[in-house]
Amino acid sequence: MNKGKGGRPNISKPDVGQPAESIGQQALEAKEAGLADVARLLASPDDLARLVQLRAEVSSKLTSARSTLSSGAAAQIEAAKYGLQLLDKSHRHIAKLRQCIDKIDHLCAECSTLVENHEKIRALSHAHANVAQVLEELGDIIDLPSRAAAVGDILASGDDGSFVAAFEGLTLLEGTANNIKEAWRRNAKKKADLGELAQYLTQMDAHYIATKATYVRPRHYKERLMLEMEAAASRRFAPLQALCGQHGQHNTKVKYDQDCNRVLTEARDYLGTLTDVERCDTSGRPLPGATDAELAMLQIREEDVFDEGLWLEALLGGFAALETELAEAYDFVSPCFPPQYNMFDSIFQMYHVQFAQALDTVGQVSPSLSTAGQLKLMQWVCGYQNTLRGLGMQEELVGIPVAPLSANSEGQPGFALLVDSYTDRMEATMTAWYKAILAQDLAGQPQQMSDGTLRTPGVIDFFRMLNEQVSVLEEISHGEVLLSAARRSLKLMANFVAAQQALLTPGGAAAALAGASAPPGGKFELNFEMVCAQINNSVDCYNQSLEFTEHVQNLLDEGYRSELDVEDTCRAFLDLAKAWAGRLVDMMYSDAGLLELWRKMYTSSDWLAGTTTATILATIGDYFNDITTFVEPGFCKRVCEGSLEEYARRACSCAVTALDKGVAAAGATLGGAAAEAADAVLTRLAQDEHEVQVFFEPLVPLDKLVKRVGQLAGLRELLSSQDPDGVVMGYAAVLELNPAITPAMVEKMLVNRPGWNKLHVADASMHCRGLYGKAAKRQQRDGHLAAGSTAAAGAAGGGTADSSKGWKLWGK
């Protein structure tokens, strides 16, 4: 490239000789490179022996190079051809684009003068559209005679299958005629101006009125039509109704051999001789093939039996066919009638009543159906109801009503009888299962979990089986059926609670074990570890019941969730756990060593020295060590609270009974002067309060602890106060613990109190009787009898829980 004037580059044409010189030079360089390569390969005389091999390698490389060069050149040629094609295509498109641009310019030039006439153009467009519509309507008018003749031919043929086509054609003719009349009315044409068309339209009206009178009869015809359709529906359902009443009747034949084994298949030759047989035993297990000798001795007999599977198959098949007919009536029959007929509603009511009557018949025999048969019938009913919802029926119409011809005197629909029968069977099965579960739990030993708590496997088994029962119905329904099963499940949980509560009654555990590993003599009492396990079981039941009810409520349709009351049922398990905690406290205080220590309370020098109280608290502490390991942490505190309450109750009862003649007299009995002895007894009572507070402080909530210790302080006030108001306040605190402490017992203490006259005693006794009366009324209102508390107090005195001696003989 050379530079010309002004420094601008001048592009010169390539030299023609330069490529030839370059090619020659490249050829010379290639030749020199080849000679150098040959000299390298034949550097020594020994390389001549490899000359043939070297020639072959060079020839192979040469062939490969030529093929690579040839393929590369072919690819370049194809790419060049494709590039030329694209260039040609681009040229054509550019030319076409130029033509379009020229046409647009030409049209724009023509339209530039039409803007001023825009209103005229729009009017012309509207006129064109109106003319097109008029021509179309004229075509319809011209076609009226032929269309009317076609409809007349269809009606004259009397073919019921073409009734819909005739009705549609007649409706179309009526619409066209009405449009024509409306157009002439708008144009104020006179009837005389219409000529022959007016006469034709008059004939058309008369023909339409006559046709409508023929095929669309007055109201009495509609009523007659409904009666005929109802009779037809009854005839259609008659075989199905008969089949529903044939449950239990023989519907097939079964073959048996002489050993009562069922014969499934048999083969005989042309002479009737038995050649092969397939059998099964009474449990359904297939039997091995028979030998020739056995075949010769085999005797086969036939029996007529009822096969529920065949009966259900025929019944459900008939139900499904009629359900399909109802859907077809919605799709094809209802559109053929005027809307005011509400034809599908009428057909639905007829079919729905017939379905209900059939289900009522089935409901009467539902207890004799198998569980699988009941489930199949309920599944079909739920599917049928979903079909009705899909057809747009309201929810209140979807339910199965009581059929007018139902044999059920209670007025309960047959479907409800079917569901009740299933849930009754479910309840009976679950009742037998949970009784066996409880008996197995009581017969065994509690299992210690990884956290140290004791449990029995019955709770998990009960709720697992309950979930299995409900899961069977999840696939069938989320409405009425599932709600009924959920209600029955709540009843089962309540019965399960009652069965466990029965274990708390005397002889309840032995009754639960009756027939299942019952001990000799029929006596059985739950041990300490089993009671701890029952507390944990009740807590687990509460948690499992919450999960179960939440799961069921999530499955139920929204309209049914509010009908399920679960709170009381679930809370019953917590109440049961509290009752078991009370039983555990009773077992602690029924310990023989503790009973002996309680006999020494307030009546021995050991109590006055503090030994008795310390030993009682130490024994309770030993029990607490096991309880904190065996019982759920949430209920350990409740057991400790119950233990503190029981301690305060027994302390009050023992003190009132043992010190009924006054603190001074009791102290004198223990030794020492009366005044000093009284001070020693009151000091001991105060020290007992302190020791109890220190012992229970880490185990019981502060408010509960303060309340019970305050009641013990009220006891001390009752025993030592010189003020009637103080005595009344102390008696109120003691009465809350043990209603068995009567005003007469208090009066006996006050008579011997120094410094009290008859007036003071009478005043305090009157107030105490008022408090006692209010407490008795409150207990009656709450449903607790004072005798129960007296019995519990008797147990604290070393007697049995049902002792009638009360606290008056304490320490005697």
C-alpha positions in Angstrom: 0.0 0.0 0.0 1.4 3.4 -1.1 0.7 6.9 0.1 -0.4 9.4 -2.5 -0.8 13.1 -2.2 -1.9 14.6 1.0 -0.9 11.5 2.9 -4.0 9.5 1.8 -3.3 5.8 1.1 -3.4 4.5 -2.4 -4.6 0.9 -2.7 -2.7 -0.7 -5.6 -3.8 -3.7 -7.5 -2.1 -7.0 -6.6 0.9 -8.0 -8.6 0.0 -10.9 -10.9 3.5 -12.4 -10.8 3.7 -12.2 -7.0 1.5 -15.3 -6.3 3.5 -17.5 -8.8 6.8 -16.5 -7.2 5.4 -17.2 -3.7 4.1 -20.6 -4.8 7.5 -21.5 -6.3 9.3 -20.5 -3.2 6.9 -22.5 -1.0 7.5 -25.5 -3.3 11.3 -25.1 -2.9 10.9 -24.8 0.9 8.7 -27.9 0.9 11.3 -29.8 -1.1 14.1 -28.8 1.2 12.0 -29.8 4.2 11.3 -33.2 2.6 15.0 -33.8 1.9 15.8 -32.8 5.4 13.2 -35.2 6.7 14.5 -38.0 4.5 18.1 -37.3 5.7 16.9 -37.5 9.3 15.1 -40.8 8.7 18.1 -42.3 6.8 20.8 -41.0 9.0 22.6 -44.4 9.4 23.0 -47.4 7.1 20.8 -49.4 9.3 17.9 -47.2 8.4 17.9 -48.6 4.8 16.3 -51.8 6.2 13.3 -49.7 7.3 12.9 -48.1 3.8 9.8 -50.1 2.9 8.2 -49.2 6.2 9.0 -45.6 5.8 7.6 -45.5 2.3 4.3 -47.0 3.6 4.1 -44.4 6.4 4.8 -41.5 4.1 2.2 -42.8 1.6 -0.3 -43.1 4.4 0.4 -39.5 5.6 0.2 -38.3 2.0 -3.2 -39.9 1.4 -4.5 -38.5 4.7 -3.3 -35.0 3.9 -4.9 -35.2 0.4 -8.2 -36.3 1.9 -8.1 -33.6 4.6 -7.3 -31.0 1.9 -10.1 -32.3 -0.3 -12.7 -32.3 2.4 -11.7 -28.8 3.6 -11.9 -27.5 0.0 -15.4 -29.0 -0.4 -16.6 -27.4 2.8 -15.3 -24.0 1.8 -17.1 -24.4 -1.6 -20.4 -25.3 0.1 -20.1 -22.4 2.5 -19.4 -20.1 -0.5 -22.5 -21.4 -2.3 -24.6 -20.9 0.8 -23.3 -17.4 1.2 -24.2 -16.6 -2.5 -27.7 -18.0 -1.9 -28.2 -15.8 1.1 -27.0 -12.8 -0.8 -29.5 -13.5 -3.6 -32.3 -13.9 -1.1 -31.4 -10.7 0.6 -31.4 -8.9 -2.8 -34.9 -10.1 -3.6 -36.2 -9.1 -0.1 -34.6 -5.7 -0.5 -36.3 -5.3 -3.9 -39.7 -6.4 -2.4 -39.3 -4.0 0.5 -38.6 -1.1 -1.9 -41.8 -2.0 -3.8 -43.8 -2.0 -0.6 -42.4 1.4 0.4 -43.2 2.8 -3.0 -46.8 1.4 -2.7 -47.2 3.0 0.8 -46.0 6.3 -0.5 -48.4 6.1 -3.4 -51.4 5.2 -1.1 -50.4 8.0 1.3 -50.4 10.4 -1.6 -53.9 9.2 -2.6 -55.3 9.4 0.9 -54.0 12.8 1.6 -57.1 14.2 -0.1 -59.6 11.9 1.6 -59.2 13.3 5.2 -61.6 16.1 4.4 -64.3 13.5 3.3 -64.0 11.3 6.5 -67.7 11.7 7.5 -68.9 10.7 4.1 -66.7 7.7 4.1 -68.0 6.5 7.5 -71.6 7.0 6.4 -70.9 5.0 3.3 -69.4 2.2 5.4 -72.4 2.1 7.7 -74.7 2.0 4.6 -72.7 -0.9 3.2 -73.1 -2.9 6.5 -76.8 -2.2 6.6 -77.3 -3.3 3.1 -75.4 -6.6 3.9 -77.7 -7.2 6.9 -80.8 -6.4 4.8 -79.7 -8.8 2.2 -79.1 -11.5 4.8 -82.6 -11.0 6.3 -84.1 -11.0 2.8 -82.4 -14.4 2.3 -84.0 -15.6 5.5 -87.4 -14.3 4.3 -87.0 -16.0 1.0 -86.0 -19.3 2.7 -89.0 -19.2 5.1 -91.4 -21.3 2.9 -88.7 -24.0 2.4 -87.8 -24.1 6.1 -91.4 -24.2 7.1 -92.1 -27.0 4.7 -89.1 -29.0 6.1 -90.4 -28.6 9.6 -93.8 -29.6 8.5 -92.4 -32.8 6.9 -90.6 -33.6 10.2 -93.7 -33.1 12.2 -95.8 -35.1 9.7 -93.4 -38.0 9.9 -94.4 -38.7 13.5 -90.8 -39.8 14.3 -90.2 -39.3 18.1 -86.5 -39.2 17.5 -86.7 -36.1 15.3 -88.8 -34.2 17.9 -85.8 -32.1 19.0 -84.9 -31.1 15.5 -88.5 -30.1 14.8 -88.7 -28.0 18.0 -85.4 -26.3 17.1 -86.6 -25.5 13.5 -89.9 -24.2 14.8 -88.2 -22.0 17.3 -85.9 -20.6 14.5 -88.9 -19.9 12.3 -90.7 -18.1 15.1 -87.6 -15.9 15.7 -87.3 -15.0 12.0 -91.0 -14.2 11.7 -90.8 -12.0 14.8 -87.8 -10.1 13.3 -89.7 -9.4 10.1 -92.8 -8.2 11.9 -90.7 -5.9 14.1 -88.9 -4.5 11.1 -92.2 -3.7 9.3 -93.6 -2.2 12.6 -90.7 0.1 12.8 -91.2 1.2 9.2 -94.9 1.8 9.9 -96.0 -0.4 7.0 -99.6 -1.2 6.6 -100.8 -4.7 6.3 -102.2 -3.9 2.8 -98.6 -2.9 1.7 -97.2 -6.3 2.6 -99.3 -8.1 0.0 -98.8 -11.9 -0.1 -96.2 -11.8 2.7 -98.8 -10.6 5.2 -101.0 -13.6 4.3 -98.1 -15.9 4.6 -97.1 -14.6 8.0 -100.7 -15.0 9.2 -100.7 -18.6 8.1 -97.3 -19.0 9.8 -98.7 -17.8 13.1 -101.7 -20.1 12.9 -99.4 -23.0 12.0 -97.1 -22.3 15.0 -100.1 -21.9 17.4 -101.5 -25.3 16.2 -98.1 -27.0 16.5 -97.5 -25.6 19.9 -101.0 -26.7 21.1 -100.1 -30.2 19.8 -96.7 -30.6 21.3 -96.7 -28.2 24.2 -99.9 -29.0 26.0 -101.5 -27.0 28.8 -100.7 -27.5 32.5 -102.9 -30.6 32.9 -100.8 -32.3 30.3 -97.6 -31.5 32.3 -99.1 -33.0 35.4 -100.1 -36.1 33.4 -96.6 -36.2 32.0 -95.1 -36.1 35.5 -97.3 -38.9 36.7 -96.3 -41.0 33.7 -92.6 -40.3 34.3 -93.0 -41.2 38.0 -94.7 -44.5 37.1 -91.9 -45.2 34.5 -89.2 -44.5 37.2 -91.0 -46.9 39.6 -91.0 -49.6 36.9 -87.3 -48.9 36.1 -86.4 -49.3 39.8 -88.6 -52.3 40.4 -86.0 -55.0 39.6 -83.5 -53.2 41.8 -86.0 -52.9 44.6 -86.6 -56.6 44.4 -82.9 -57.3 44.4 -82.4 -55.2 47.6 -85.0 -57.4 49.4 -83.3 -60.6 48.3 -80.3 -60.4 50.7 -79.8 -63.8 52.3 -81.7 -65.7 49.6 -79.9 -68.4 47.6 -78.3 -67.0 44.5 -75.7 -69.5 43.4 -74.7 -73.1 43.7 -71.5 -74.4 45.5 -70.0 -77.9 45.2 -68.6 -79.8 48.1 -67.0 -83.2 48.5 -67.8 -85.7 51.2 -65.3 -84.1 53.6 -66.9 -80.7 53.2 -64.0 -79.3 51.1 -65.2 -76.8 48.5 -64.8 -77.9 44.9 -63.6 -75.1 42.8 -63.3 -76.7 39.4 -63.8 -80.3 38.0 -63.2 -82.0 34.7 -65.0 -85.1 33.3 -64.5 -87.2 30.3 -67.2 -88.0 27.7 -68.5 -90.8 29.9 -68.9 -88.4 32.9 -66.1 -89.9 34.9 -64.2 -87.4 37.1 -60.7 -86.9 35.7 -59.5 -83.8 37.6 -60.6 -81.6 40.5 -59.4 -78.5 42.2 -60.4 -78.1 45.9 -59.8 -75.9 49.0 -60.5 -76.6 52.6 -62.8 -74.7 54.9 -60.2 -72.0 55.6 -59.6 -71.4 51.9 -56.2 -73.1 51.6 -55.9 -75.0 48.3 -55.6 -78.8 48.5 -53.1 -80.9 46.5 -54.4 -82.7 43.4 -56.3 -85.9 43.9 -54.9 -89.3 42.7 -56.9 -91.6 40.5 -57.9 -93.7 43.5 -59.1 -90.6 45.3 -61.0 -89.4 42.2 -62.8 -92.7 42.0 -63.9 -92.4 45.6 -64.7 -88.7 45.5 -68.4 -87.8 45.9 -69.5 -84.3 44.9 -72.7 -82.6 45.9 -74.2 -79.2 45.1 -75.8 -76.8 47.6 -77.7 -73.6 47.1 -76.0 -70.8 49.0 -76.1 -67.0 49.2 -73.0 -65.3 47.9 -72.9 -61.7 49.1 -70.2 -60.8 46.5 -72.5 -61.7 43.6 -75.5 -59.9 45.3 -73.4 -56.8 45.8 -72.0 -56.9 42.3 -75.5 -57.0 40.8 -76.9 -54.3 43.2 -74.0 -51.9 42.7 -74.2 -52.4 38.9 -77.9 -51.5 38.9 -77.2 -48.5 41.1 -74.4 -47.3 38.7 -76.6 -47.7 35.6 -79.4 -45.6 37.1 -76.9 -43.0 38.3 -75.7 -42.8 34.7 -79.2 -42.4 33.5 -79.7 -39.4 35.9 -76.6 -37.7 34.4 -77.8 -38.4 30.9 -81.2 -36.8 31.8 -79.4 -33.7 32.8 -77.4 -33.6 29.5 -80.0 -34.7 26.9 -83.5 -34.7 28.3 -83.7 -31.5 30.2 -82.8 -29.2 27.2 -85.8 -30.6 25.3 -88.3 -29.0 27.6 -89.1 -25.4 28.3 -87.2 -24.0 31.2 -90.3 -23.4 33.3 -90.9 -27.2 33.4 -87.8 -27.7 35.6 -87.6 -31.1 34.1 -84.3 -32.2 35.6 -85.4 -31.3 39.1 -88.5 -33.4 38.6 -86.5 -36.4 37.3 -84.0 -36.0 40.1 -86.7 -36.1 42.8 -88.2 -39.2 41.3 -84.9 -41.0 41.1 -83.7 -39.7 44.4 -86.7 -41.1 46.2 -86.3 -44.4 44.5 -82.7 -44.6 45.5 -83.6 -43.7 49.1 -86.3 -46.5 49.1 -83.7 -49.0 47.9 -81.2 -47.9 50.5 -83.9 -48.1 53.2 -84.4 -51.8 52.2 -80.7 -52.4 52.3 -80.4 -50.5 55.7 -82.8 -53.0 57.3 -80.4 -55.9 56.5 -77.2 -53.9 57.1 -76.3 -55.7 60.4 -76.1 -59.0 58.5 -73.8 -57.5 55.8 -70.1 -58.1 55.9 -67.8 -55.2 56.7 -66.4 -55.2 53.2 -70.0 -55.1 51.8 -71.0 -52.2 54.1 -67.9 -50.3 53.0 -68.7 -50.8 49.3 -72.3 -49.6 49.7 -71.2 -46.5 51.7 -68.6 -45.8 49.0 -71.2 -45.9 46.2 -73.6 -43.6 48.2 -70.8 -41.1 48.7 -69.9 -41.2 45.0 -73.6 -40.8 44.1 -73.8 -37.7 46.3 -70.7 -36.2 44.7 -72.4 -36.8 41.3 -75.4 -34.8 42.5 -73.1 -32.0 43.6 -71.5 -32.0 40.2 -74.9 -31.7 38.6 -75.5 -28.5 40.6 -77.9 -29.8 43.3 -78.0 -27.9 46.6 -76.3 -29.5 49.6 -79.6 -29.9 51.5 -81.0 -32.0 48.6 -78.0 -34.2 48.3 -78.7 -36.0 51.6 -80.5 -39.4 51.5 -84.1 -38.8 52.8 -86.4 -41.2 54.5 -88.3 -42.9 51.8 -92.1 -42.7 52.0 -92.4 -46.5 51.8 -89.6 -47.2 54.3 -90.1 -50.0 56.8 -88.1 -48.3 59.4 -90.5 -47.2 62.1 -88.0 -44.8 63.7 -87.9 -42.6 60.6 -84.2 -43.0 60.2 -82.9 -43.2 56.6 -81.5 -46.5 55.4 -78.1 -44.9 54.7 -77.9 -43.8 58.3 -78.8 -47.3 59.4 -76.0 -48.6 57.2 -73.5 -46.2 58.7 -74.7 -46.9 62.3 -74.4 -50.6 61.7 -70.8 -50.2 60.5 -69.9 -47.9 63.4 -71.6 -50.3 65.9 -69.4 -53.1 64.6 -66.4 -50.8 64.8 -67.3 -50.0 68.4 -67.8 -53.6 69.4 -64.4 -54.6 67.8 -62.5 -51.7 69.4 -64.2 -52.4 72.8 -63.0 -56.0 72.7 -59.5 -54.9 71.6 -59.0 -52.2 74.3 -60.3 -54.6 77.0 -57.7 -57.1 75.9 -55.1 -54.3 75.8 -55.8 -53.3 79.4 -55.7 -56.9 80.6 -52.4 -57.5 78.8 -50.9 -54.3 80.3 -52.0 -55.3 83.8 -50.8 -58.8 83.4 -47.3 -57.7 82.4 -44.8 -55.3 83.9 -44.3 -51.6 82.9 -41.5 -50.9 80.5 -38.9 -48.3 81.4 -38.2 -45.8 78.7 -34.9 -44.2 77.8 -35.8 -41.2 80.0 -36.5 -43.4 83.0 -40.3 -43.1 82.9 -42.6 -46.1 83.1 -45.2 -47.0 80.5 -47.2 -49.8 79.0 -47.7 -50.3 75.3 -51.5 -50.3 75.4 -51.9 -46.6 74.7 -50.0 -46.7 71.5 -51.9 -49.9 70.4 -55.3 -48.3 71.2 -54.8 -45.1 69.2 -53.0 -47.0 66.4 -56.1 -49.2 65.9 -58.4 -46.2 66.2 -56.5 -44.4 63.5 -56.7 -47.5 61.3 -60.4 -47.6 61.7 -60.8 -44.0 60.7 -58.3 -44.3 57.8 -60.5 -46.9 56.2 -63.2 -44.2 55.8 -60.9 -41.4 54.7 -61.0 -42.7 51.1 -64.8 -43.0 51.1 -66.0 -39.7 52.6 -65.0 -36.6 54.3 -68.6 -35.8 55.3 -71.4 -37.6 57.0 -69.7 -41.1 57.1 -66.5 -39.8 58.5 -68.4 -37.6 61.0 -70.3 -40.6 62.3 -67.1 -42.6 62.7 -65.4 -39.6 64.4 -68.3 -39.4 66.9 -68.1 -43.1 67.6 -64.3 -42.7 68.1 -64.9 -40.1 70.7 -67.4 -42.4 72.4 -64.7 -45.2 72.3 -62.2 -42.8 73.9 -64.7 -42.0 76.6 -65.3 -45.7 77.2 -61.6 -46.3 77.3 -61.3 -43.6 80.0 -64.2 -45.3 81.9 -62.5 -48.7 81.7 -59.3 -47.2 83.2 -61.2 -45.3 85.8 -62.8 -48.7 86.8 -59.3 -49.8 87.7 -59.3 -47.2 90.5 -62.3 -48.9 92.2 -61.9 -51.8 94.7 -61.6 -55.0 92.7 -61.5 -53.1 89.4 -58.1 -54.4 88.4 -59.1 -58.0 89.2 -62.3 -57.6 87.1 -60.2 -56.3 84.1 -58.0 -59.4 84.4 -60.9 -61.8 84.6 -60.4 -64.4 81.9 -56.9 -63.1 81.0 -54.2 -64.4 83.4 -56.3 -63.6 86.5 -54.4 -64.3 89.7 -55.5 -67.2 92.0 -58.2 -66.2 94.4 -59.4 -63.3 92.1 -57.5 -60.7 94.2 -55.2 -58.3 92.3 -53.9 -54.9 93.3 -51.8 -52.5 91.3 -48.3 -51.9 92.5 -46.5 -48.6 92.8 -44.7 -48.9 89.5 -47.9 -49.8 87.6 -49.7 -46.7 89.0 -46.8 -44.5 87.9 -47.1 -46.1 84.4 -50.8 -45.4 84.4 -50.2 -41.7 85.1 -47.8 -41.5 82.1 -50.3 -43.6 80.0 -53.1 -41.1 80.7 -50.8 -38.2 79.7 -49.9 -40.0 76.5 -53.6 -40.7 75.9 -54.3 -37.0 76.2 -51.6 -36.1 73.7 -52.6 -38.9 71.3 -56.3 -37.8 71.5 -55.4 -34.2 70.6 -53.4 -35.4 67.6 -56.2 -37.8 66.6 -59.0 -35.2 66.9 -57.0 -32.6 65.1 -56.3 -35.0 62.2 -60.0 -36.0 61.9 -61.1 -32.3 62.0 -58.7 -31.5 59.2 -60.1 -34.4 57.2 -63.8 -33.4 57.7 -65.4 -31.0 55.3 -65.8 -27.5 56.7 -69.5 -27.8 57.3 -69.0 -30.8 59.6 -66.1 -29.6 61.8 -68.2 -27.6 64.2 -70.4 -30.7 64.9 -67.6 -32.5 66.6 -67.1 -31.8 70.3 -63.6 -33.0 71.3 -62.6 -30.8 74.2 -64.4 -32.8 77.0 -63.3 -36.1 75.7 -59.6 -35.2 75.5 -59.7 -33.4 78.9 -61.1 -36.6 80.4 -57.6 -38.2 80.0 -56.1 -35.4 82.0 -58.7 -35.9 84.7 -57.8 -39.6 84.7 -54.1 -38.8 85.1 -55.1 -36.6 88.1 -57.0 -39.5 89.6 -54.1 -41.8 89.2 -51.9 -39.2 90.8 -54.3 -39.2 93.8 -54.1 -43.0 93.9 -50.3 -42.8 94.0 -50.4 -40.3 96.9 -52.8 -42.7 98.7 -50.4 -45.6 98.1 -47.6 -43.5 99.6 -49.5 -42.7 102.8 -50.8 -46.3 103.1 -47.2 -47.4 103.6 -47.1 -49.5 106.8 -44.1 -47.5 108.2 -45.8 -44.2 107.6 -49.0 -45.4 109.2 -47.1 -46.3 112.3 -45.4 -42.9 112.3 -48.7 -41.1 112.0 -50.0 -42.9 115.0 -47.2 -41.3 117.0 -47.9 -37.8 115.8 -49.0 -35.5 118.6 -49.2 -38.4 121.0 -45.6 -39.4 121.7 -42.4 -37.9 123.0 -40.7 -38.7 119.7 -43.0 -36.3 117.9 -42.3 -33.7 120.5 -38.6 -34.2 119.9 -39.1 -33.8 116.2 -38.1 -37.4 115.3 -41.5 -38.5 114.0 -42.0 -35.5 111.6 -38.4 -35.8 110.3 -38.9 -39.6 109.6 -42.2 -39.0 107.9 -40.7 -36.4 105.6 -37.6 -38.6 104.9 -39.9 -41.5 103.9 -41.9 -39.2 101.6 -38.6 -38.0 100.1 -37.6 -41.6 99.3 -40.9 -42.0 97.4 -40.3 -38.8 95.6 -36.9 -40.0 94.4 -38.7 -42.9 92.6 -41.6 -40.7 91.4 -39.3 -38.1 89.8 -37.7 -40.9 87.8 -40.9 -42.9 86.9 -43.4 -40.2 86.3 -43.6 -37.5 83.6 -42.0 -34.2 84.9 -45.2 -32.3 84.2 -47.1 -34.6 86.7 -44.4 -35.0 89.3 -45.3 -31.6 90.6 -49.0 -32.6 90.8 -48.1 -35.7 92.8 -46.0 -33.5 95.1 -48.9 -31.1 95.5 -51.2 -33.9 96.3 -48.7 -35.3 98.8 -48.4 -31.9 100.5 -52.2 -31.6 100.6 -52.6 -35.0 102.1 -49.9 -34.3 104.7 -51.7 -31.2 105.8 -55.1 -33.0 105.9 -53.7 -35.9 108.0 -51.9 -33.5 110.2 -55.0 -31.5 110.9 -57.1 -34.5 111.6 -54.5 -36.1 113.8 -54.0 -32.9 115.8 -57.7 -32.2 116.3 -58.3 -35.7 117.5 -55.2 -36.2 119.6 -55.4 -32.7 121.2 -59.1 -32.7 121.7 -58.7 -31.8 125.4 -56.4 -28.9 124.8 -52.7 -28.3 124.2 -51.9 -28.0 127.9 -53.5 -31.3 128.8 -51.7 -33.1 125.9 -48.4 -31.6 127.0 -49.0 -32.7 130.5 -49.7 -36.2 129.2 -46.3 -36.1 127.5 -44.6 -35.0 130.7 -43.8 -31.6 132.4 -45.8 -28.8 133.8 -48.9 -27.7 132.0 -47.6 -24.2 130.9 -44.2 -25.5 129.8 -45.8 -28.5 128.0 -48.2 -26.2 126.2 -45.3 -24.0 125.0 -43.4 -27.1 123.9 -46.4 -28.5 121.9 -47.0 -25.1 120.1 -43.2 -24.8 119.5 -43.2 -28.2 117.9 -46.2 -27.4 115.8 -44.4 -24.2 114.5 -41.2 -26.3 113.8 -43.3 -28.8 111.9 -44.6 -26.0 109.7 -41.1 -24.8 109.0 -39.8 -28.3 108.3 -42.7 -29.0 105.9 -42.1 -25.7 104.1 -38.4 -26.4 103.7 -39.0 -29.9 102.5 -41.7 -29.1 99.9 -40.2 -25.8 98.7 -38.2 -27.2 95.8 -41.0 -29.5 94.8 -44.2 -27.5 94.9 -45.1 -24.0 93.4 -44.8 -21.2 95.9 -48.5 -20.3 96.0 -49.6 -23.9 96.7 -46.9 -24.2 99.4 -48.0 -20.9 101.1 -51.6 -22.0 101.1 -51.0 -25.4 102.7 -48.5 -24.1 105.2 -51.0 -21.4 106.0 -53.6 -24.1 106.7 -51.1 -25.7 109.2 -50.7 -22.3 110.8 -54.5 -22.1 111.0 -54.4 -25.5 112.8 -52.0 -24.1 115.4 -54.2 -21.0 115.7 -57.2 -23.2 116.3 -55.4 -25.2 119.0 -53.8 -22.2 120.8 -55.8 -19.0 120.1 -57.4 -17.2 123.1 -59.5 -15.1 120.7 -62.8 -16.5 119.3 -62.1 -14.8 115.9 -58.7 -16.6 115.8 -60.4 -19.9 116.6 -63.0 -19.3 113.8 -60.3 -18.4 111.3 -58.3 -21.5 112.2 -61.3 -23.7 112.0 -62.1 -22.3 108.5 -58.5 -23.3 107.3 -58.8 -26.8 108.9 -62.3 -27.3 107.5 -61.1 -26.7 104.0 -58.7 -29.6 104.4 -61.0 -32.0 106.1 -64.7 -31.5 106.3 -65.0 -34.4 108.7 -63.8 -32.2 111.6 -67.1 -31.2 113.1 -68.0 -28.2 115.3 -68.6 -30.7 118.2 -64.9 -31.7 118.1 -63.9 -28.0 118.2 -66.3 -27.3 121.1 -64.7 -30.2 123.0 -61.3 -28.6 122.7 -62.6 -25.1 123.7 -64.3 -26.4 126.8 -61.0 -27.3 128.4 -59.2 -24.1 127.2 -57.9 -22.0 130.1 -59.5 -18.5 130.4 -62.6 -19.4 128.3 -66.1 -19.2 129.8 -69.3 -20.7 128.4 -70.1 -17.5 126.5 -66.9 -17.5 124.6 -67.3 -21.2 123.8 -70.9 -20.7 122.6 -69.9 -17.8 120.4 -67.1 -19.6 118.7 -69.2 -22.8 118.3 -72.0 -20.8 116.7 -69.6 -19.4 114.1 -68.0 -22.8 113.5 -71.4 -24.4 112.9 -72.1 -21.7 110.3 -68.9 -22.5 108.5 -69.6 -26.2 108.7 -73.1 -25.7 107.2 -71.7 -23.7 104.3 -69.0 -26.2 103.6 -71.6 -29.0 103.6 -73.8 -27.2 101.1 -70.8 -26.4 98.9 -69.9 -30.1 98.9 -73.4 -31.2 98.0 -73.4 -28.6 95.2 -70.1 -29.9 93.9 -71.2 -33.5 94.1 -68.7 -34.5 96.8 -70.1 -36.2 100.0 -68.5 -35.5 103.4 -68.4 -39.3 103.9 -65.8 -39.6 101.2 -63.5 -37.3 103.1 -64.2 -39.1 106.3 -63.2 -42.4 104.6 -60.0 -40.8 103.4 -59.3 -39.6 106.8 -59.9 -43.1 108.2 -57.3 -44.4 105.8 -54.8 -42.0 107.3 -55.4 -43.5 110.7 -54.2 -46.9 109.6 -57.7 -48.2 108.8 -58.9 -49.2 105.4 -60.2 -46.6 102.9 -63.8 -47.5 103.7 -63.4 -47.4 107.5 -66.3 -45.8 109.3 -64.5 -45.1 112.6 -63.4 -41.6 111.4 -60.9 -39.5 113.3 -62.4 -39.6 116.8 -60.5 -42.8 117.7 -57.2 -41.5 116.6 -54.5 -42.2 119.2 -56.9 -44.0 121.6 
